């Protein structure tokens, strides 16, 4: 195993712009190639370079609330 071809999960996250939990999920799913070294992973740098986060991935953004109509001024209270 040539260590120059591999990087840590933290380095892979920085290269790909994703979180550690997402990177682990991609490794387990097989979308990113890595080898188990002890209790952690050695991630193949070329696999991270090929991986590109797709714009449609993840939770969709919340819809923005519609602008409220201008309120009418309150009538003065008379006593």
C-alpha positions in Angstrom: 0.0 0.0 0.0 1.6 3.3 -1.2 0.7 5.8 1.5 1.2 8.7 -0.9 -2.0 7.7 -2.7 -4.1 7.9 0.4 -5.3 10.5 2.9 -7.2 10.6 6.1 -10.9 11.0 6.4 -10.4 14.6 7.7 -8.3 15.5 4.7 -10.8 13.9 2.3 -13.6 15.9 3.9 -11.6 19.1 3.3 -10.9 18.2 -0.3 -14.5 17.2 -1.1 -16.2 19.9 1.1 -18.4 17.5 3.1 -18.8 16.6 6.7 -17.1 13.6 8.4 -20.4 11.7 8.8 -21.3 12.2 5.1 -17.8 11.0 4.1 -18.2 7.9 6.2 -21.5 7.2 4.6 -20.0 7.5 1.2 -17.2 5.2 2.1 -19.6 2.6 3.5 -21.8 2.9 0.5 -18.8 2.3 -1.8 -19.0 5.7 -3.6 -15.6 6.6 -2.3 -12.8 4.0 -2.2 -11.0 3.5 1.1 -9.2 0.8 3.0 -9.7 0.1 6.7 -6.5 0.6 8.7 -7.1 -0.4 12.3 -10.2 1.4 13.3 -10.0 4.2 10.8 -10.0 4.6 7.0 -7.3 5.5 4.5 -9.1 7.2 1.6 -7.9 7.0 -1.9 -7.1 10.5 -3.1 -8.1 9.9 -6.7 -11.5 8.7 -5.5 -12.0 11.9 -3.6 -10.9 14.0 -6.6 -13.5 12.2 -8.8 -16.3 12.6 -6.3 -18.3 15.8 -6.9 -21.2 16.7 -4.7 -24.2 17.1 -6.9 -26.4 20.2 -6.4 -29.5 18.2 -5.8 -28.0 16.3 -2.9 -29.2 16.8 0.7 -32.3 18.3 2.2 -34.1 20.9 0.1 -34.2 24.4 1.4 -37.2 25.6 3.4 -39.7 27.7 1.5 -39.3 31.4 2.2 -42.4 32.9 3.9 -44.4 35.3 1.7 -43.9 39.0 2.5 -46.6 40.1 4.9 -49.0 42.8 3.7 -48.5 46.2 5.1 -50.5 46.6 8.3 -53.1 49.3 8.6 -52.3 51.8 11.3 -54.2 51.3 14.5 -57.1 53.6 15.4 -56.4 55.7 18.4 -58.2 54.6 21.5 -60.7 57.1 22.7 -61.9 57.4 26.3 
